[in-house]
Amino acid sequence: MTGKWKAPALVWFRQDLRLADNPALTAAIERGYPVIPVYIWAPEEEGDWPPGAASKWWLSRSLANFSAALEKRGSRLIVRRGPTAESLSRLIAETGAAAVFWNRRYEPAAVARDSSLSSRLRERGVLAESFNGSLLFEPWTIRNQSGQPFRVFTAFWRACLVMPVGSCVGAPQRLLPPERWPDSLELAHLRLDPVPDWAAGFREIWQPGESGARRQLRRFLEEALTSYPANRDRLWLAGTSRLSPHLHFGEIGPRQVWRAAIERMNGHAEACHSYLRQIAWREFAYYLLYHHPESPHNPLRKEFYAFPWQKDSERFNAWKRGRTGYPLVDAGMRELWHTGWMPNRMRMVVASFLVKHLLIDWRQGAAWFWDTLVDADLANNTLGWQWTAGCGADAAPYFRIFNPSVQASKFDPHGEYVHRWVPELDRPPDMKGGPAYPRPIVEHALARRRALAAFASTRKDPRF
């Protein structure tokens, strides 16, 4: 305490770049602390999963949006370079901060780092507290009747439905500033933007930041929620919420989305229930990651340790470039490259093609998604790939092998989605203007037989 000034609190922001419904920020405000908002760039502390190229593009804009929102409230964002423990220690020494507040993360590397950091801060007499700002429910609060974690989503979902969802707190109008501000790096020094600039397609459709998240939620509620069950898989429509990158970066919280949907329940119960189930699926992803921290690297079904994955860089590259000769698969992969996103239906189709038609390890696909998705999220990425590969909790059976042509007839019957992303299909073979569309790199019936034989071989392995 110096004169009239109370020692400030550092509020350490990570994947919670918002002012509304932010428990760590709310705690600092309610306890009367002058607030110093802090962001520390330390990708080397993310274990095997530092932010990919698409994520860094989004993060750059999200931080700029968040910084501007703080300035409107008489505050500012202090940006530092890691290591995190040393950066926070220096900030405490520079500002005399008496407390550090943050919202919890659940990735294995973050859990280990945060636990160590909390102990170090308390040892030096600094108040250190963390909060739940990312999930509806903490992963350790939901157990089955035997006291064990759920492995089946439906049972997990039923348990969620009887648990209360906390209320939301609005954004503060002003933040009490400290007596003096510490120095900060310019955001440009983090070098998050791509060089050369390949993100024109991203800018066409995304508005990173809390304000963009609110607009996207409003659009979905007003234009798409009531038809969500029917339209979510219609690839030519904007039938999904597209909130996943905003949720990953914490520009909007799941409680805000949940309560906004609940308010629309009257008269639209089926649609709301269908969408809320998807929010619960996100919860399930974090739940599994927390209880199975090895899952980003290892299959949860042990027999898949013996699966005969193939190393085939030529076909893997064809898949990445959208040049497999299967129009629906290629459309999805090109949408991903151009926009940093694709609908969940397409994620299942392209992932199934990689792991079943090509027998390429799901972890290679997960790594590609990690680098190219704007909503790259370790929990959701891991659950999605293990589900499709048949090796995770409550996973699709491995013998469920999508036929890309059948998927196209069901979910893009008039070819609108495919022809948007694979325009050379509209050109006669002898017309100039770009490379000809490739022949299929694998024949479906043959690939299906090979995949089933590979799966059968794991079941005969005496080790499992």
Buried (B, 14 or more C-beta within 10 A) or exposed (E): EEEEBBBBBBBBBBBBBBBBBBBBBBBBBEEEBBBBBBBBBBEEBBBEBBBBBBBBBBBBBBBBBBBEBBEEBEBBBBBBEBBBBEBBBEBBEBBBBBBBBBBBBBBBBBBEBBEEBBEBBEEEEBBBBBBBBBBBBBBEEBEEEEEEBBBEBEBBBEBBEEEEBBEBBEBBEEBBBBBEBBEBBEBEEBEBBBEEEEBEBBEEEBBBBBBBBBEBBEBBBEEBBBBBBEBBBBBBBBBBBBBBBBBBBBBBBBBBBBBBBEEBEEEBEEBBBBBBBBBBBBBBBBBBBBBBBEBBEBBBBEBBEBBEBEEBEEBBEBBBEBBBBBBBBBBBBBBBBBBBBBBBBBBBBBBBBBBBBBBBBBBBBBBBBBBBBBBBBBBBBBBBBBBBBBBBBBBBEBEEBBBBEEBBEEBBEEBEBBBBBBEBEEEEEEEEEEEEBBEBBBEBEEBBEBBBEBBEEBEEEEEE
